[in-house]
Amino acid sequence: MMKIQPLATIFAVALLLVLRAAASHATNPQPTTDSRHVSLLGAGDSVSIQVFGQPDATNVYVGDDGTISVPLIGNVQVAGTSPVDAAARVAKALKDGGYFVDPHVTIIVTQPRSQLVSVLGEVQSSGRYPINPSTTIVELLAQAGGVKETASDVGYLLRTDDNGHVSRYAVKLNGLSDIKDALPTASLLGGDSLVVPRAGHFFVSGEVTAPGKYSIEPGMTVIQAIARAGGINERGSERRIQLKRLGKDGQYQVLHVKPGDPIQADDIIRVKESIF
């Protein structure tokens, strides 16, 4: 007669199998599939290699040939892979070399040098600056010395995909908007370019509270521009708004516009006095 195992024994065996499967997955991480959403290792990066159970971490640089020098096993090719994938390669090499039975390896980037973003335009020091997955637009601009007084509040981040197509994304430069609201990824990527354009301006005159020169914002309309100047005063008329716009010939043209019409840089808006 078949002997029935106690329920507690069956449960214990099942739990042991689950724990073994989890441990195997942890020590043998699977390569990532979407390289555009992770920071990849490259020449010049400084990384820390830690083998579970070993007291000391090994700090090395990714060489110009894309390899890191690992004790016992020598050079391992890691350029173009994520830290997780690189750790899996090191673990495999340690296991294949007979140095460990089932090594658990962790690689952490301590100082990125291969992941660079270009900053151009109205900044104090244009150039290429290192980033990590948590670098924000504000931190990147700080590396470039900050923006000039002539800078626009809105910049453009240029990103090239794997097919060579360049996409442009408008981003806030004042830190009030999270980068993930504008970009397909929540972080900057190596190879990105941040362009800080010169601020465009418009002018408001006539029957408004505070006539003057103001910075233009993307999508700004005539009524929004007038509101920036404090709005129409008691003598002005919303039905008597005149706009002068610079034409291709370098001459200003007079346009009669509606409050909801968009404005352009260098527009001159004049609110005339009500005739009633």
Secondary structure, DSSP 4 states (H G I P E B T S, - for coil): -PPPPPHHHHHHHHHHHHHHHHHHHHHSPPPPS-GGGSPPP-TT-EEEEEETT-S--EEEE--TTSEEEETTTEEEE-TTS-HHHHHHHHHHHHHHTTS-SS--EEEEEEE--S-EEEEEESBSS-EEEE--TT--HHHHHHHTT-B-TTB-SEEEEEEE-TTS-EEEEEEESSS-S-GGGTSSSSS--TT-EEEEPBPPEEEEEESBSS-EEEE--TT-BHHHHHHHTT-B-TTEEEEEEEEEEE-TTS-EEEEE--TTSB--TT-EEEEEEP--
